Amino acid sequence: MKWFNFVTIGCAAAAIGLLAFATPSQAGKPWFSVMADQDFTGECVTSATAGALATAPGGVSCYTTTQFVSGSANVLRITWSTAGDTHGGEALQLGCVITDSTGTRFCNPPGSGAAPGTYITKNKLPAGGGATNCNDGGGGDADCHDNSIEHTWCVPIKGDDVFTIDFRIASSGGSDDVWVEASNFYVDSTKMATQCDGDGIVN
C-alpha cells in the first residue's frame, strides 16, 4: 500500500469515527410537518382590539386550519411568517387560538406576559407627528407598510386528536387599521420529554 493511500484511508476512517461519536450527542427529536400553506392573494385587516378570552378573542381571524395529530406527538410548533402594515401609530398584534377535544385556548400559555389577551405585540410604531414618522404607504404620518413579521408558538398537546388552529390579528388602540399580507403558515409536531419547558409546562 502506498503511503498516500494509507493517509487517505486513515483520514476517512477518523472522520467516520468522529461522526459516529458526535451524532448521538447532537441528535435531536425529529419534527413532522402537519401542514404548510400560504395566502398571497389578499390582505387581512382590522381595527378591532384583542379580547381577553380564547372563546371571545377579539381582533379578526386571518386563517384557520383543522388537522389531525397522532398520539406520538405532544408538542405543536405553530409558525406565522408574514408582512404587516400599520396606520396611526397602532401596534399590530398577532394571536393564535387552538381548539381540540379539551376546549379552546390561546396558543400562549397562561401567565406568559403577552398582553392583552395573550396576543403578541408586533411592529409597535410611533404616533403620527411629522417627518420623523413613516409615510411609506401614502396614508400620512405613521402609515408604515411591509414590515417583516415572524412568530412561532410552542403549544403542549395530547395527540390522537383533531386541532383547529386560528391565526388572528388585532389593533392595539382600536381606532386605526392594521394589516397582514403575503403570509405563510406552518404547523409541525414532535414528541419531547418536556413540553415547551421554558414556560414551566411539563409532561
C-alpha positions as CSV (number, residue, x, y, z in Angstrom):
1,M,0.0,0.0,0.0
2,K,1.3,3.4,-0.9
3,W,1.7,6.0,1.9
4,F,-0.8,8.5,0.4
5,N,-3.4,5.8,0.1
6,F,-2.9,4.9,3.8
7,V,-3.2,8.6,4.7
8,T,-6.4,8.9,2.7
9,I,-8.0,5.8,4.2
10,G,-6.8,6.8,7.7
11,C,-8.4,10.2,7.4
12,A,-11.6,8.8,6.1
13,A,-11.8,6.3,9.0
14,A,-11.1,9.1,11.5
15,A,-13.8,11.2,10.0
16,I,-16.3,8.4,10.2
17,G,-15.3,7.7,13.8
18,L,-15.8,11.4,14.7
19,L,-19.2,11.4,13.0
20,A,-20.3,8.3,14.9
21,F,-19.1,9.9,18.2
22,A,-20.8,13.2,17.5
23,T,-24.1,12.0,16.2
24,P,-25.7,10.7,19.5
25,S,-24.9,13.9,21.4
26,Q,-26.1,16.2,18.6
27,A,-29.2,14.2,17.6
28,G,-32.5,16.0,18.3
29,K,-36.1,14.9,18.1
30,P,-37.5,14.8,14.6
31,W,-40.2,17.3,13.6
32,F,-43.0,16.2,11.4
33,S,-44.9,18.5,9.1
34,V,-48.6,18.7,10.0
35,M,-49.4,21.4,7.4
36,A,-47.9,24.2,5.4
37,D,-49.9,26.8,3.5
38,Q,-49.8,30.3,2.2
39,D,-52.0,33.2,1.4
40,F,-50.5,35.7,-1.1
41,T,-53.8,36.7,-2.7
42,G,-55.2,39.3,-0.3
43,E,-54.9,41.3,2.9
44,C,-56.3,40.6,6.3
45,V,-57.3,43.9,8.1
46,T,-58.9,45.0,11.3
47,S,-59.2,47.9,13.7
48,A,-60.7,45.7,16.4
49,T,-58.7,45.3,19.7
50,A,-57.7,42.0,21.2
51,G,-60.0,40.1,23.6
52,A,-59.1,38.6,26.9
53,L,-60.7,35.1,26.4
54,A,-59.9,32.5,23.8
55,T,-63.6,32.0,23.3
56,A,-64.0,35.7,22.6
57,P,-60.5,36.6,21.3
58,G,-61.4,39.9,19.6
59,G,-59.4,41.0,16.6
60,V,-60.1,39.2,13.4
61,S,-59.4,35.7,12.0
62,C,-56.9,35.7,9.1
63,Y,-56.5,32.0,8.5
64,T,-57.9,28.7,10.1
65,T,-56.8,25.1,9.6
66,T,-58.1,21.9,11.1
67,Q,-55.7,18.9,11.3
68,F,-55.4,15.5,13.0
69,V,-52.3,14.9,15.0
70,S,-51.3,11.4,16.1
71,G,-50.7,10.2,19.6
72,S,-46.9,10.1,19.0
73,A,-46.8,13.9,19.3
74,N,-47.1,16.0,22.4
75,V,-45.9,19.4,21.1
76,L,-47.0,21.6,18.2
77,R,-44.7,24.3,16.6
78,I,-47.0,26.8,15.0
79,T,-45.3,29.5,12.8
80,W,-46.7,32.5,11.1
81,S,-44.4,34.3,8.6
82,T,-46.0,37.4,7.1
83,A,-45.7,41.2,6.3
84,G,-47.5,43.8,8.3
85,D,-48.9,47.3,7.7
86,T,-50.0,49.7,10.4
87,H,-51.7,53.1,10.5
88,G,-51.8,55.9,13.1
89,G,-49.1,54.6,15.3
90,E,-51.1,51.4,16.2
91,A,-49.3,48.3,17.2
92,L,-50.1,45.2,15.2
93,Q,-50.8,42.2,17.4
94,L,-50.7,38.5,16.5
95,G,-52.9,35.9,18.1
96,C,-53.2,32.2,17.9
97,V,-56.2,30.2,19.2
98,I,-56.3,26.4,19.3
99,T,-59.3,24.2,19.8
100,D,-59.3,20.4,20.5
101,S,-61.5,18.0,22.4
102,T,-60.5,19.6,25.7
103,G,-61.7,23.1,24.7
104,T,-60.4,26.4,23.3
105,R,-57.3,28.2,24.5
106,F,-54.7,30.7,23.3
107,C,-51.5,29.2,21.9
108,N,-49.6,31.3,24.5
109,P,-49.6,29.7,28.0
110,P,-51.4,31.4,30.8
111,G,-49.2,34.0,32.6
112,S,-46.8,34.3,29.7
113,G,-46.8,38.1,30.0
114,A,-48.1,38.6,26.5
115,A,-50.8,41.3,26.6
116,P,-53.6,41.9,26.1
117,G,-55.5,38.6,25.9
118,T,-52.2,36.7,25.2
119,Y,-51.8,38.3,21.8
120,I,-48.2,39.1,20.9
121,T,-47.4,42.8,20.1
122,K,-45.5,43.3,16.8
123,N,-44.5,46.4,14.9
124,K,-45.1,48.9,17.6
125,L,-44.7,52.3,16.0
126,P,-44.7,56.0,17.0
127,A,-47.9,58.0,16.8
128,G,-48.3,60.5,13.9
129,G,-46.5,63.7,14.3
130,G,-44.3,64.8,11.4
131,A,-41.4,63.8,9.2
132,T,-39.8,61.5,11.9
133,N,-42.7,59.0,11.3
134,C,-43.3,56.6,8.5
135,N,-45.3,57.6,5.4
136,D,-44.3,54.8,3.0
137,G,-47.9,53.7,2.4
138,G,-49.1,57.1,1.3
139,G,-51.6,57.4,4.2
140,G,-49.9,60.1,6.2
141,D,-47.9,60.1,9.4
142,A,-47.3,56.6,11.0
143,D,-48.5,54.8,7.8
144,C,-45.9,52.1,7.9
145,H,-46.1,49.3,5.3
146,D,-44.4,46.0,4.5
147,N,-42.7,45.2,7.8
148,S,-41.4,41.7,8.2
149,I,-43.1,39.6,10.9
150,E,-42.4,36.1,12.1
151,H,-43.6,34.4,15.2
152,T,-43.6,30.8,16.5
153,W,-45.8,29.4,19.3
154,C,-44.8,26.3,21.2
155,V,-48.0,24.5,22.2
156,P,-48.2,21.4,24.5
157,I,-50.9,18.9,23.3
158,K,-52.2,15.4,23.8
159,G,-52.1,13.6,20.4
160,D,-54.7,11.4,18.8
161,D,-56.9,14.5,18.5
162,V,-58.2,17.0,15.9
163,F,-56.9,20.5,16.3
164,T,-58.3,23.7,14.8
165,I,-55.8,26.5,14.7
166,D,-56.9,30.1,14.2
167,F,-54.4,32.7,13.2
168,R,-55.6,36.2,14.2
169,I,-54.6,39.9,14.3
170,A,-55.7,42.8,16.4
171,S,-55.0,46.6,16.6
172,S,-53.6,47.9,19.8
173,G,-55.7,51.1,20.0
174,G,-58.8,50.1,18.1
175,S,-59.0,53.4,16.1
176,D,-56.8,52.6,13.1
177,D,-56.4,49.6,10.9
178,V,-53.6,47.0,10.9
179,W,-53.0,44.6,8.1
180,V,-51.1,41.4,7.2
181,E,-50.4,40.1,3.8
182,A,-48.2,37.6,1.9
183,S,-48.5,35.1,4.8
184,N,-47.0,31.6,5.2
185,F,-48.5,29.2,7.8
186,Y,-46.7,26.2,9.2
187,V,-47.7,23.6,11.8
188,D,-45.2,20.9,12.9
189,S,-45.3,18.2,15.6
190,T,-42.9,16.2,17.7
191,K,-42.5,14.2,20.9
192,M,-40.5,15.7,23.7
193,A,-39.6,14.6,27.2
194,T,-40.7,18.1,28.4
195,Q,-43.3,20.2,26.6
196,C,-42.3,23.8,26.0
197,D,-40.2,23.6,29.1
198,G,-39.2,27.3,29.1
199,D,-42.8,28.1,30.1
200,G,-42.7,25.6,33.0
201,I,-45.1,23.2,31.3
202,V,-44.0,19.6,31.5
203,N,-45.5,16.2,30.9
